[in-house]
């Protein structure tokens, strides 16, 4: 396991290197400022890395004495500030770096030829000045995007709707409304209880017959749910409400003093989901009856490729499943579909986990996110032969307290028996 001190040292060196390099450009841009104005710029510029590194030191020293349920809001202040200011700085220093490369090339070339006639710098903008100003302008784009994502984007809830047709869906279930939500990460909402209520109201507005939650209801510990229980208890569904666990629900990312503490946390989390009316399916299945017919609902524990845990057991989950029935599988990590579920007789798989990296670009007919480089199925509905897999990009957020181009979502499926209508 990596030492926190080693991480802090490496991170601090990187931060300071970015700051020193970007400050070179800032000095050029502020060279014509009055002296006291330059001092203000200097103070504001260097106060940010000092506060950031100080906060990381405090978190590293005292994180075991802080209740994990109270930890995340402070962490998000730091991570949000980091993304908000350092992503633009990285863009800005690219322009400084480009100028240094050009200058180096010119010096090499000039050693082999006569120096060119110099223009009067007082009457023209130098290349460095131009690149610095252009860098500031371009860097404003990620700054504005991150600011939007933190201020509005993370609460811009949307509903994605799909009509799906299956030959083996019993006619009695024609028009079944299945609502999926995922990755709530409830502890990240801090004091934004009104936003949680708005999300729950939006779920209920879809009038679900089946309400399915596909994991990561918390960031780390069961205590995160406490203040939101009265709101979450308002979730409604005509037939039933079911859930599975995601990688964050196992509290594996908390440094517990004893194994018993961790076990007690897991017991409490399951109890709280039961109090919410969410029936947890832990490598288990449930027959959903309606009008003398049924479909099979399966739920596996988290299964992902390392470093994510593989608690899921598909064979165990299927042990009581009617092989001829229509099947819906809840599996938190979409890697599970790619590695084990694809090619089976499971008709519809519902996953989450990826968050779409909480950043993406979406235009009609095309959708992209950096997470595309890691996951084959990372966001939205995919059809693989006769199977469907939907990856819900999440209702909450973690790490970066915002969403840019990847809004928090709820998915509504209307299931129909028969062939898809032209």
C-alpha positions as CSV (number, residue, x, y, z in Angstrom):
1,X,0.0,0.0,0.0
2,X,1.4,3.4,-0.9
3,X,2.4,5.7,1.9
4,X,0.2,8.8,2.3
5,X,3.4,10.8,2.8
6,X,4.8,9.5,-0.5
7,X,1.6,10.5,-2.3
8,X,1.5,13.9,-0.6
9,X,5.1,14.6,-1.6
10,X,4.6,13.6,-5.2
11,X,1.4,15.4,-5.5
12,X,2.9,18.6,-4.0
13,X,5.8,18.5,-6.3
14,X,3.5,18.2,-9.3
15,X,1.2,21.0,-8.0
16,X,4.2,23.4,-7.4
17,X,5.7,22.6,-10.8
18,X,2.5,23.5,-12.5
19,X,2.3,26.7,-10.5
20,X,5.8,27.8,-11.0
21,X,5.5,27.2,-14.8
22,X,2.2,29.0,-15.1
23,X,3.3,31.9,-12.9
24,X,6.0,32.7,-15.5
25,X,3.2,33.5,-18.0
26,X,1.2,35.4,-15.4
27,X,4.2,37.6,-14.7
28,X,4.5,38.5,-18.3
29,X,0.8,39.3,-18.5
30,X,0.9,41.5,-15.4
31,X,4.3,43.2,-16.1
32,X,2.5,46.5,-16.9
33,X,0.5,46.5,-13.7
34,X,1.2,48.8,-10.8
35,X,3.5,47.3,-8.1
36,X,0.8,46.9,-5.5
37,X,-1.5,45.2,-8.1
38,X,1.2,42.7,-9.0
39,X,1.6,41.9,-5.3
40,X,-2.1,41.2,-5.0
41,X,-1.9,38.9,-8.0
42,X,1.1,37.2,-6.4
43,X,-0.7,36.7,-3.1
44,X,-3.9,35.3,-4.7
45,X,-2.0,33.1,-7.1
46,X,0.2,31.4,-4.5
47,X,-2.5,31.2,-1.7
48,X,-4.3,28.5,-3.7
49,X,-1.5,25.9,-3.8
50,X,-0.7,26.7,-0.1
51,X,-4.4,26.1,0.9
52,X,-4.7,23.0,-1.3
53,X,-1.5,21.3,0.0
54,X,-2.4,22.3,3.6
55,X,-5.9,20.7,3.3
56,X,-4.4,17.5,1.9
57,X,-2.0,17.3,4.8
58,X,-4.8,17.8,7.3
59,X,-6.9,15.1,5.6
60,X,-4.0,12.7,5.6
61,X,-3.2,13.2,9.2
62,X,-6.8,13.2,10.6
63,X,-8.9,11.2,8.2
64,X,-9.2,8.3,10.6
65,X,-10.5,10.5,13.3
66,X,-13.2,12.1,11.0
67,X,-16.5,10.3,10.5
68,X,-16.4,9.3,6.8
69,X,-20.0,10.5,6.5
70,X,-18.7,14.0,7.3
71,X,-15.5,13.8,5.4
72,X,-16.8,14.1,1.8
73,X,-18.1,17.6,1.8
74,X,-14.7,19.0,2.8
75,X,-13.0,16.7,0.3
76,X,-15.2,18.0,-2.5
77,X,-14.3,21.6,-1.7
78,X,-10.6,20.6,-2.2
79,X,-11.2,18.5,-5.3
80,X,-13.6,21.0,-6.8
81,X,-11.1,23.8,-6.3
82,X,-8.3,21.6,-7.8
83,X,-10.3,20.9,-11.0
84,X,-11.7,24.5,-11.2
85,X,-8.2,26.1,-11.1
86,X,-5.6,23.5,-12.1
87,X,-7.3,22.2,-15.3
88,X,-7.2,25.8,-16.7
89,X,-3.6,26.1,-15.5
90,X,-2.6,23.0,-17.4
91,X,-4.1,24.5,-20.6
92,X,-2.4,27.8,-20.0
93,X,1.1,26.3,-19.5
94,X,0.7,24.4,-22.8
95,X,0.9,27.8,-24.5
96,X,4.0,28.7,-22.4
97,X,5.5,25.4,-23.3
98,X,4.9,26.0,-27.0
99,X,6.6,29.4,-26.7
100,X,9.6,27.8,-25.0
101,X,9.9,25.1,-27.8
102,X,9.7,27.8,-30.5
103,X,12.3,29.9,-28.7
104,X,14.6,26.8,-28.3
105,X,14.3,26.0,-32.0
106,X,15.0,29.6,-33.0
107,X,18.1,29.6,-30.9
108,X,19.4,26.5,-32.5
109,X,18.6,27.8,-36.0
110,X,20.2,31.2,-35.2
111,X,23.5,29.6,-34.3
112,X,23.9,28.6,-37.9
113,X,22.8,31.8,-39.6
114,X,23.0,35.6,-39.3
115,X,20.6,37.2,-36.8
116,X,17.5,38.6,-38.4
117,X,16.6,42.3,-38.2
118,X,14.7,42.9,-34.9
119,X,11.4,44.9,-34.9
120,X,10.7,47.5,-32.2
121,X,9.1,45.6,-29.3
122,X,7.4,48.8,-28.2
123,X,5.3,48.9,-31.3
124,X,4.3,45.2,-31.6
125,X,3.0,42.4,-29.5
126,X,5.7,39.8,-28.9
127,X,5.1,36.1,-29.5
128,X,5.2,35.3,-25.8
129,X,2.6,38.1,-25.1
130,X,0.4,36.7,-27.8
131,X,0.6,33.1,-26.6
132,X,0.1,34.1,-23.0
133,X,-3.0,36.1,-23.9
134,X,-4.3,33.3,-26.1
135,X,-3.6,30.8,-23.4
136,X,-5.7,32.8,-20.9
137,X,-8.6,33.0,-23.3
138,X,-8.5,29.2,-24.1
139,X,-8.0,28.3,-20.4
140,X,-11.2,30.2,-19.6
141,X,-13.2,27.5,-21.4
142,X,-12.4,24.6,-18.9
143,X,-12.7,27.1,-16.1
144,X,-16.2,28.1,-17.2
145,X,-17.2,24.4,-17.9
146,X,-16.0,23.3,-14.4
147,X,-17.8,26.2,-12.8
148,X,-21.0,25.3,-14.6
149,X,-20.6,21.7,-13.6
150,X,-20.2,22.5,-9.9
151,X,-22.9,25.2,-9.8
152,X,-25.6,23.8,-12.0
153,X,-24.5,20.6,-13.9
154,X,-24.5,18.2,-11.0
155,X,-28.2,18.9,-10.2
156,X,-29.5,19.1,-13.8
157,X,-31.5,15.8,-13.5
158,X,-32.8,14.3,-16.7
159,X,-34.9,11.3,-17.7
160,X,-33.8,9.1,-20.6
161,X,-36.7,7.0,-22.0
162,X,-36.6,3.8,-24.0
163,X,-39.2,1.5,-25.5
164,X,-38.0,-2.0,-25.8
165,X,-39.6,-5.0,-27.4
166,X,-38.9,-8.6,-26.5
167,X,-40.4,-11.7,-28.1
168,X,-40.3,-13.7,-24.8
169,X,-41.8,-11.0,-22.6
170,X,-45.2,-12.4,-21.3
171,X,-48.1,-10.4,-22.8
172,X,-49.3,-9.7,-19.2
173,X,-46.3,-7.5,-18.8
174,X,-46.9,-5.5,-21.9
175,X,-46.3,-1.8,-21.1
176,X,-44.3,-2.6,-17.9
177,X,-42.6,0.6,-16.7
178,X,-39.2,-0.1,-15.3
179,X,-37.3,2.8,-13.8
180,X,-33.6,2.5,-13.1
181,X,-31.4,4.9,-11.1
182,X,-27.9,4.3,-10.0
183,X,-24.8,5.7,-8.2
184,X,-26.6,8.0,-5.9
185,X,-23.5,8.6,-3.7
186,X,-25.9,10.2,-1.2
187,X,-23.1,11.5,1.0
188,X,-21.9,13.8,-1.7
189,X,-25.1,15.8,-1.5
190,X,-24.0,17.3,1.8
191,X,-26.7,19.8,2.8
192,X,-28.5,19.8,-0.6
193,X,-31.5,18.0,0.7
194,X,-33.9,20.0,-1.6
195,X,-32.0,18.6,-4.6
196,X,-32.3,15.0,-3.3
197,X,-36.1,15.6,-2.8
198,X,-36.3,16.9,-6.4
199,X,-34.6,13.8,-7.7
200,X,-36.9,11.5,-5.8
201,X,-40.0,13.5,-7.0
202,X,-38.7,13.1,-10.6
203,X,-38.4,9.3,-10.1
204,X,-41.9,9.1,-8.8
205,X,-43.2,11.2,-11.7
206,X,-42.2,8.3,-14.0
207,X,-44.9,6.1,-12.3
208,X,-42.6,3.0,-12.1
209,X,-44.0,-0.5,-11.8
210,X,-40.6,-1.7,-11.0
211,X,-38.0,0.6,-9.4
212,X,-34.5,-0.8,-9.7
213,X,-31.4,0.7,-8.1
214,X,-28.1,-0.5,-9.4
215,X,-25.6,0.2,-6.6
216,X,-23.5,2.8,-4.9
217,X,-26.2,4.3,-2.7
218,X,-23.4,5.7,-0.4
219,X,-19.8,6.8,-0.9
220,X,-18.4,4.8,2.0
221,X,-20.6,4.3,5.1
222,X,-24.2,3.7,6.1
223,X,-24.3,6.9,8.2
224,X,-24.5,9.0,5.0
225,X,-28.1,7.8,4.5
226,X,-29.3,9.0,7.9
227,X,-30.4,12.6,7.1
228,X,-32.0,11.5,3.8
229,X,-34.1,8.6,5.1
230,X,-37.4,10.6,5.4
231,X,-37.0,11.7,1.7
232,X,-35.9,8.4,0.3
233,X,-38.8,6.6,2.0
234,X,-41.1,8.5,-0.4
235,X,-39.9,6.4,-3.3
236,X,-42.9,4.7,-5.0
237,X,-43.4,1.7,-7.3
238,X,-46.5,-0.3,-8.2
239,X,-45.0,-3.8,-8.1
240,X,-41.7,-3.5,-6.1
241,X,-38.4,-1.8,-5.4
242,X,-35.2,-3.7,-5.6
243,X,-31.5,-2.9,-5.4
244,X,-28.0,-4.3,-5.6
245,X,-24.7,-3.2,-4.0
246,X,-22.0,-1.3,-5.8
247,X,-18.3,-1.2,-5.1
248,X,-18.6,1.8,-2.7
249,X,-21.4,0.2,-0.7
250,X,-18.9,-2.4,0.8
251,X,-17.0,0.3,2.7
252,X,-13.7,-1.1,1.3
253,X,-12.4,2.4,0.9
254,X,-12.5,3.2,4.6
255,X,-9.6,2.4,7.0
256,X,-11.5,0.6,9.7
257,X,-10.0,0.0,13.2
258,X,-11.5,-3.5,13.3
259,X,-13.2,-5.9,11.0
260,X,-16.2,-5.9,13.3
261,X,-16.8,-2.2,12.7
262,X,-16.9,-2.8,8.9
263,X,-19.3,-5.7,9.4
264,X,-21.6,-3.6,11.6
265,X,-21.6,-0.9,8.9
266,X,-22.6,-3.5,6.3
267,X,-25.4,-4.8,8.5
268,X,-26.7,-1.2,9.1
269,X,-26.6,-0.4,5.4
270,X,-28.7,-3.4,4.6
271,X,-31.1,-2.6,7.4
272,X,-31.5,1.0,6.1
273,X,-32.2,-0.2,2.5
274,X,-34.9,-2.5,4.0
275,X,-36.4,0.5,5.8
276,X,-36.5,2.3,2.5
277,X,-38.5,-0.6,1.0
278,X,-35.6,-1.6,-1.2
279,X,-35.2,-5.4,-1.4
280,X,-31.5,-6.2,-1.8
281,X,-30.7,-9.0,-4.2
282,X,-27.3,-10.4,-3.2
283,X,-26.4,-13.0,-5.7
284,X,-30.1,-13.9,-5.7
285,X,-33.2,-13.7,-7.8
286,X,-36.9,-12.8,-7.4
287,X,-39.9,-13.9,-9.4
288,X,-42.0,-10.9,-10.3
289,X,-45.6,-12.1,-10.6
290,X,-48.4,-10.2,-12.4
291,X,-51.7,-11.6,-13.7
292,X,-50.8,-15.3,-13.3
293,X,-47.5,-14.9,-15.1
294,X,-44.0,-13.9,-14.0
295,X,-40.6,-12.7,-15.1
296,X,-37.3,-13.2,-13.3
297,X,-35.3,-10.4,-11.7
298,X,-31.7,-11.2,-10.9
299,X,-29.3,-9.2,-8.8
300,X,-25.6,-9.9,-8.4
301,X,-23.1,-8.4,-6.0
302,X,-20.4,-6.2,-7.4
303,X,-18.3,-7.8,-10.1
304,X,-15.6,-5.8,-11.8
305,X,-12.0,-6.1,-13.1
306,X,-9.2,-5.3,-10.7
307,X,-8.9,-3.1,-8.7
308,X,-12.7,-3.4,-8.2
309,X,-14.1,-6.3,-6.2
310,X,-15.5,-9.5,-7.6
311,X,-18.1,-10.5,-5.0
312,X,-20.7,-11.4,-7.7
313,X,-21.5,-14.9,-8.5
314,X,-23.7,-15.3,-11.6
315,X,-24.2,-19.0,-11.3
316,X,-25.3,-18.7,-7.7
317,X,-27.7,-15.9,-8.7
318,X,-29.3,-18.2,-11.4
319,X,-29.8,-21.2,-9.2
320,X,-33.5,-20.7,-8.7
321,X,-34.2,-19.0,-12.1
322,X,-36.7,-20.5,-14.6
323,X,-34.5,-20.9,-17.7
324,X,-37.5,-20.2,-20.0
325,X,-38.5,-17.0,-18.3
326,X,-37.8,-13.4,-19.4
327,X,-34.8,-12.2,-17.3
328,X,-33.7,-8.8,-16.1
329,X,-30.3,-8.6,-14.4
330,X,-29.0,-5.9,-12.1
331,X,-25.2,-5.8,-12.0
332,X,-23.5,-2.6,-10.9
333,X,-20.3,-2.8,-13.0
334,X,-20.9,-3.0,-16.8
335,X,-17.6,-5.0,-17.1
336,X,-19.6,-7.9,-15.8
337,X,-21.8,-7.9,-18.8
338,X,-18.8,-7.7,-21.2
339,X,-17.0,-10.5,-19.4
340,X,-19.7,-13.0,-18.2
341,X,-23.2,-12.0,-19.2
342,X,-22.9,-11.4,-22.9
343,X,-24.0,-14.4,-24.8
344,X,-26.2,-15.8,-22.1
345,X,-30.0,-15.9,-22.1
346,X,-30.4,-12.8,-19.9
347,X,-32.5,-10.4,-21.9
348,X,-31.9,-7.0,-20.2
349,X,-28.9,-6.1,-18.0
350,X,-28.9,-2.8,-16.0
351,X,-25.6,-1.4,-14.8
352,X,-24.1,1.9,-13.6
353,X,-20.7,2.5,-12.0
354,X,-19.0,4.6,-14.7
355,X,-20.7,8.0,-14.1
356,X,-19.7,8.7,-17.7
357,X,-16.6,10.1,-16.0
358,X,-19.0,13.0,-15.0
359,X,-17.7,14.6,-18.2
360,X,-18.6,14.2,-21.8
361,X,-19.8,15.6,-25.1
362,X,-23.2,14.7,-26.5
363,X,-24.6,15.7,-29.9
364,X,-27.3,13.9,-31.9
365,X,-26.0,10.6,-33.0
366,X,-22.7,10.8,-31.1
367,X,-21.7,10.6,-27.4
368,X,-18.2,10.6,-26.0
369,X,-16.5,10.5,-22.6
370,X,-13.0,9.9,-21.4
371,X,-14.3,6.7,-19.7
372,X,-14.8,5.3,-23.2
373,X,-11.0,4.4,-23.1
374,X,-11.6,2.0,-20.2
375,X,-15.1,0.5,-20.7
376,X,-16.7,-1.1,-23.7
377,X,-20.1,-0.2,-22.4
378,X,-19.9,3.0,-20.4
379,X,-23.2,5.0,-20.9
380,X,-26.6,4.6,-22.4
381,X,-28.4,1.6,-24.1
382,X,-26.5,-1.0,-26.1
383,X,-27.9,-3.9,-28.1
384,X,-25.7,-6.9,-28.4
385,X,-27.3,-9.5,-30.7
386,X,-30.6,-10.2,-28.9
387,X,-29.5,-8.8,-25.5
388,X,-29.7,-5.3,-24.2
389,X,-27.5,-3.6,-21.6
390,X,-28.1,-0.2,-20.2
391,X,-25.4,1.7,-18.3
392,X,-27.0,4.5,-16.3
393,X,-24.4,7.2,-15.8
394,X,-25.6,8.0,-12.3
395,X,-27.7,10.3,-10.2
396,X,-25.0,11.5,-7.9
397,X,-21.3,12.4,-8.1
398,X,-18.0,11.7,-6.4
399,X,-14.5,13.0,-6.6
400,X,-15.3,16.0,-8.7
401,X,-18.4,17.7,-7.2
402,X,-19.8,18.5,-10.6
403,X,-21.0,17.2,-14.0
404,X,-20.0,18.7,-17.4
405,X,-21.9,17.4,-20.4
406,X,-22.9,14.2,-18.5
407,X,-26.0,15.2,-16.6
408,X,-27.3,13.1,-13.7
409,X,-29.9,10.7,-15.0
410,X,-32.9,8.5,-14.4
411,X,-33.8,5.8,-17.0
412,X,-37.4,4.8,-17.8
413,X,-38.0,1.6,-19.8
414,X,-41.3,0.7,-21.3
415,X,-41.3,-3.0,-22.1
416,X,-43.4,-4.5,-24.7
417,X,-44.1,-8.1,-25.9
418,X,-43.5,-8.8,-29.6
419,X,-41.5,-7.4,-32.5
420,X,-40.4,-3.7,-32.5
421,X,-42.8,-1.5,-34.4
422,X,-41.4,0.1,-37.6
